[in-house]
Amino acid sequence: SKQCSDGKDNFVCTAVYQFPQPVDELDAECTFASVTVPNHIHLLRAYRGDKTDQAVFDISFTTAELRFRPPSALEVFVKESSAGFLRAVGGVAPLLFLVAMALAARSVFELGWLVLSFTCGELIACWLAPHFRVYLSPRFIEAAAALTIAYLAFEIMLLPRSGQRSLVVGVLGCFHGAYFSLFLDRTGYRIPGFLSGVVLGEVIALALIYFGLTRILRVNRIPKAIPVLAMALLSVGLAWFAFRVWA
């Protein structure tokens, strides 16, 4: 049997499946994002008696395994941190902002400060979000994330010698933290495990992007390459923002 209804902010479907024998593990596949919108998130909760598990699907992650047994503390941490890692490196907005951060860093030392400030901003947003009753829609948060890309790119172009860049990145990190807090609210994942995976994914991706850009710019010696790349990011960020607001 199955039943679907419109929730306040979600479309909720409930179904009952019968199997020949009790199921301990269940493989699930969901491709709704390919026929809806790219930022579609589908949360699947499965119940077997008093046992339950859940999985999260989007356009990048279409398969998952659900287990009907009490998970160990290590399994919970691995699951939550893996989800955070995949969120950090699987979304377009987070990756484009990391590219902007790599362009904004004028040295490895400054890159470290930017990462620290950005992480603090994300942590503050994730910690404060449950204490506010204001609901921010995924559409609004995605538009805000697009603006953060455009703003940082604009600062790279307008203020190439700015000494407050780490502060700016920290504030912008709050918007990306709001993006992750929406995921935490829907899944019930805990902040420590989830953000551990997020930070790990961001550090690895940012290191690869930074050293890749540094090597390319050093080898090719393209005049004014950083402002040109910043202009491209600014254009993408503004176009994406306009699309999310008015489309």
WOLINVEN-V249956 format. One record per helix or strand. SS is the DSSP state (A for helix, B for strand). FROM is the first residue (numbers start at 1). TO is the last residue. Records with the same first field share a line. If there is no record, write none. Layout:
BEGIN
SS->FROM-TO ; FROM-TO
END
This chain:
BEGIN
B->2-6 ; 11-15 ; 25-29 ; 42-48 ; 51-57 ; 63-67
A->32-34 ; 73-90 ; 92-104 ; 108-129 ; 138-158 ; 165-187 ; 191-220 ; 225-246
END
